[in-house]
Amino acid sequence: MSVPFAMGAIQGIQGMIGLPATILNNNMIGVQQPQQTAAPDRVDFKELLSTAVKSISDSQTGVDDAVTKLAAGQNIELHDVMLAAQKADLTLQLALNIKNKITDAYQSIISMSI
């Protein structure tokens, strides 16, 4: 069975920033999901947030180390440095987009009348 491109991209990014599988909704039309008999593990929001921030920080630190090695003339390829920089950039963009979606959802809930 083939997975749509968008879902494959999300799963690839998921590993980079440390999001647990329970946070993503994989119920896309046309994609059959395996039956789960056990309830998914609950994830504490504080842990989720700290894991995501640590992952973003680690990716930025990795880029800094790679650039330092390249500037010092150590044995590192330019394309490896560029890939690390792009991964860090995508991770940060994803985190900002998630933050924006959460903020928009919060604003929508606050503006609802009861």
N, C-alpha and C positions, 0 to 999 in steps of 0.2 A: 504494500500500500504506500502510495506517495503522500508526503506531507506538503501542504501548500508552502510556497516560498516564505510568506510572512510568518507562519508558525515556526519554520525552521530558523528564521532570523531571530525571533524572540527567544527560542530555546538556546541559541548560541550566545546571545547577550545575557541570558539568565545566569549562565555559569560564570560569566565575567564579573557580575556585580553581586552575586551571591543571593539572588532571590529564590526562595523556596518554591517548589512546584505548586503548592497550594495557593499561591498569590495570583497565579495566572489562570485565566479561564480558558480551558482548551476545548470548549464546546462549540466548535466551528461547524457550520453546515457542510455536510459531505465528509466529515472526518469522524470515523468511528473510534470511540475511546474504549479501552479495556474496562471491564466491569470491576469496580472496587467493592470489596465486601467489608473492609474495615473502614471506620471513620478516619478522615485525614487528621494528621497531628495538628494541634493548634499551635500557632506561632505568636509569640508575644510581640506586639508592635514595637516596643522598645528594642528588643533583640533584632528584629527585622531592620529597623532604622539604623542601629549601630553597625550591623553587618554590612549594609549597603554603603554607609559613609566610610567604613574601613576599607571596603573594596575600591571605592573611588580614590581614596587616599593612597592605597597600595599601587593602583595603576599609575597615578601621577608620580609617585616615588620611583616606580620602574622606569618611567620615561626620563626622569631626571638622572637616574643612574646611567641609562643608555647614552644620553647626550654627553654626560661627563666622560664616559669611556671613549666615545667617538672623538671628542675634543682632545683627549689626552693621547690619542693615537693607539689605543689598545685594540685588541683583536675583536672588533665588532663590525658587522656589515651595516652600511647605510640603510638598506631596505629593512633590516630588523629594527632600527631606530624609528624609521618612518611608520612601520606597522605598530609599534608600541605607542607612538604618538596618536595614531588614528584610533586605536582601541581605547586609549584614555579619553580622547575627544568624544567618541561615541558613547562611552560609559557616562560621561558627564552630561551630554545632551539628553540621554535617556533619563537620567536622574532629574534633570530640570523639567523635562516634559511630564514625568510622573508627578513632580511637585506641583506643576501648573494644573494638571488634571485634578489633583486632590484639592487644591485651592478653589478651583471652579466648582467642584462638587460641594464643598463646604459653603461657598457663597450661595449656591442654589438652594441648599437646605435652609440656610439662615433666612433667605428671602421668602420662603414659603409661608403662607398664612394658614393658621390652624382653624 
